[in-house]
Amino acid sequence: MRRIILDTDIGTDVDDALALALAIQSKKDIELRAVTTVHGNVNLRAKIAKKMLKIAGLENVPVAPGIAQPLMRDRPILGWAGHEGSGILTPEDDGLEISKFHAVDLIISEVMSMKGEITLVAIGPLTNLAASIIREPDIVKNVKEIIIMGGVTRLFNGLNLPYREHNILCDPEAAKIVFSSGAPITMVPLDVTLKVYIDRKDLGEISAVKSPLANLIVSMVEEYLRIVKRDYTWLHDPLALSVSIDPSLVKTVDMKILVETKGEYTTGQTIALPARPEDNPVKVCVDVDVAGFKDFFMTRICSKNT
């Protein structure tokens, strides 16, 4: 049983919500200790997460808003599209109660009170995690693992991939702090996440479940597909959450990860180098069992008794 804190910028790309749904549907494997939100309107993001948890009967899981601005406070909020909450929140949700704790305080409290037991699954910009490490450096040696959906190497799947990834680009200074901290990290980059997706056929299977959570998932994905004008969307964040449950779904290589923070064109780029033992290497996912992951994801999401 993994004890997990999910740190997320839920509400923009629907994959964050799908990752939370997967966590909700994986009660046999993980104990969801908290959800923390980051980047942009963190209170709105927290209410989206809280509504999903409430529908699933997990109202006792705390949802704590975190840091809205990048760490250096000199970069714009990226990816805030204005549709956040559309198709999810209604006026009846105005009274949803989110935690009075700040996300950073909650992360520190959980990790330091349950030493060696908490896995931080970070599927948004890394601002909350970096601030937690700055405030309490002992997090690095007391967290069980940090799993990051972020970055791109372009080493194993060709140069047709983007050269920067959104979560890192939103706050490269925060990413640099986390990757250089020495904490045990698994990085789930675009190199693997762009291989996995959900489409309208999959939505039909989920819709057939007819549970409140399944209905909400379908509504959220359909709204997102309408906004982006596609018939599919990638499962970046659910893959990262899945790795916390079943690491065998991916192949990893130990590497040293550097984050560019100063280049005119390269700021936010992740650079993967061969790791030396003294480098505190990062486990970088370089391949994924696409069919195995998709089966895992759909089985969990479509189950009524997970």
C-alpha angles and dihedrals in degrees: 000000000000118000106216140189111196112209109194150164089213118177105051109065108026094228091085089059090048090052090052090048089052090051090050090050093049100067092137092060107032140035107214102217098178146336118227126190131215143183125028122004096005093175092057090046089051092053091052090053092044092053091053091049092047092052088051093050094250098119091138093067105101119235113200125187115225140183117341100189130057113266096258092042090220099100130078123251103262127210097013096142101174096242094093110135093015110142091007113062125053131184087267089067094062089097096054107132118229124189120282087216118094113241093244092052091048094049092050093046094050096045096045095044094047101039114197093004108084122089113197111211106195114193099161136048111317098238097114092048094048092049090049091053092047092050097041112020092182088074086083094066097034103049114093093218143328116223113194128194097204149091133043130234103187087203101111107027105040138264094284089090122096111270093222131039125219102238093052094041091054091064114003093168090057090047091051091054093050097045093047094045097092092237117143102266136181113194118206103193135184087264087080106018093061087064094065128065147152124231140184093276089058090049088057090057092048092047090056090064090072095200122137091248094046091049091052092048091052092047093050095047093046090051091049093048089051090052096048093037096231136120094222141034133199124256097222098144099037088057091055091049090048091054088059088058102035115016090181089077089078139041116229136197124199109243142160111246121206123185120213113224104164111042118114091224103015105052108133095026118135115219117203117204134174108278126236120205091252091055097078087233125225120230102237118196109230102169139018135206093239097188093042093050094046091051090048092049097046094044091053096042093047095046121104094194107044 
